[in-house]
Amino acid sequence: MNKHTTLPNLMQKLVSDEEIQLIAEAVGYRDSSRTFTLRELIHFFLLAAMHQWKSFRHGADVGPLYGLPRFHYSTVSKKAKEVPYDIMKRLLTLIISKCNRQTRRSLRFPKPLRVVDSTTVTVGKNRLPWAPYHGERAGVKLHVAYSPESSLPADVVETIGLRHDGPVGEQLTNAQQVLVEDRAYFKIERLDRFVEQHQLFVIRMKDNIELHQKKSLKRLSSTSSSVQADFTCQLGTKQCRSTKRHRVVIFRDANGRDIRVVTNLFHASAETIADMYQQRWTVEVFFRWVKQYLNVPTLFGTTENAVYNQLFAAFIAYVLLRWLYDQTKKQTNVSLSFISFAVFSLGSFLSIGNPGWPLLCLSMPKFMEGVNFG
């Protein structure tokens, strides 16, 4: 008896065997296995994320209940170790491009936002000797460009935990979008370069940055606004000062703290700039959700391929769930939170207490039959 396998079924409809084969060939991998194929490894990691399996051994024990073939745990362990993780990474990019076509929503900003941040997954230092972190811990880091409009990651770069965010952030820029970043990515020379490259940005400043020759911008005063100041200036000391004048907006967050952000957006209101920066929290919510619901902190393998294959598969699971949630809402008009929907999709048929729940349960099989990505 097969248990709930929503994501593998959707994956089967979304990505053909030919597309997987093309990706494998592009990275120089030839799948010669007949008992446990590359497709089955992908499905294994999707199910492991969905149902929070504890290890390769656990997955081998319960896998047949979810439609996987019978196999020894060493088989999937060996497969995860030998398959280049670039396959899973490219597969994530392909799935994002397909799912992103129908999930975008307007946030009423001048341009789409690209929120950049990172998350670290740590284990004992002996588990990943190739990825030292701090003290008795080893760790890997995923640097993510996230789209609040689609609620999906747009790009991911993997590094060891000790790698600093700033240099990696250079790989996640996009001139067609507004970069939204925290203080870890702040660097004066970088801001000047962004102005020359026409890369729009809203970046939080470090607290010790000196402001030189401030000139206030005219704006309508509002007692309800969180904005405390809006001006242009040069940044830094005489020894290291920006060559460009940058706009600085200071606003108060929900906790009453003053937040200083620098931007090269001059045609948006200060309140819009503040709202843009506060969208940065969407990527924090994304990281928290993936870690809590998709088994990310439990790393099965110890090699780079095994670790990153599992992590990129968890991101694929999130993208599929998010797309399925958006499409199901359109089909059923059910008022249901993403978390409640995910509980259903992960195989729990417990009563959620939502009046639309029975309708969703009835419509899901028919909806899945009608999935067509063209």
Number of C-alpha atoms within 10 A of each C-alpha: 7 10 12 19 18 21 21 22 13 17 18 12 15 18 16 12 11 9 13 17 16 14 19 21 13 12 14 11 15 11 15 9 9 7 10 18 14 22 17 16 21 21 24 24 26 27 26 25 27 24 17 19 21 14 16 22 18 13 24 22 14 14 22 15 16 17 17 18 13 14 16 14 15 12 16 23 19 12 18 26 19 14 20 19 22 17 24 24 22 17 21 24 17 17 16 21 12 16 19 19 11 12 17 16 11 10 13 9 13 12 12 20 26 31 31 25 26 20 17 18 18 23 18 14 17 13 18 21 14 15 23 22 22 11 8 11 18 23 22 25 21 21 21 23 27 26 23 23 17 22 18 24 24 20 19 20 15 18 17 20 22 15 15 14 21 17 11 18 19 11 13 20 20 14 13 13 17 24 25 25 24 19 15 16 23 17 15 19 14 14 26 17 14 17 17 10 10 11 18 22 27 27 27 22 22 16 9 7 12 13 15 16 11 16 13 13 14 8 11 6 9 8 6 6 11 17 21 14 15 22 19 22 19 20 26 17 12 9 6 10 17 21 14 18 19 22 23 29 23 21 23 16 13 8 6 9 9 14 19 21 25 24 23 23 20 12 8 11 14 25 15 16 23 21 13 22 23 13 19 24 13 16 24 15 11 17 19 13 15 18 17 12 18 25 20 23 14 19 19 19 20 17 17 19 20 22 20 25 24 28 28 27 27 25 24 27 24 24 21 23 21 20 20 25 21 15 16 19 16 10 13 15 12 16 13 18 11 15 12 15 21 19 15 19 20 20 14 14 12 9 10 15 9 12 12 14 20 13 12 21 13 11 14 17 11 10 15 15 11 10 13 9 10 5
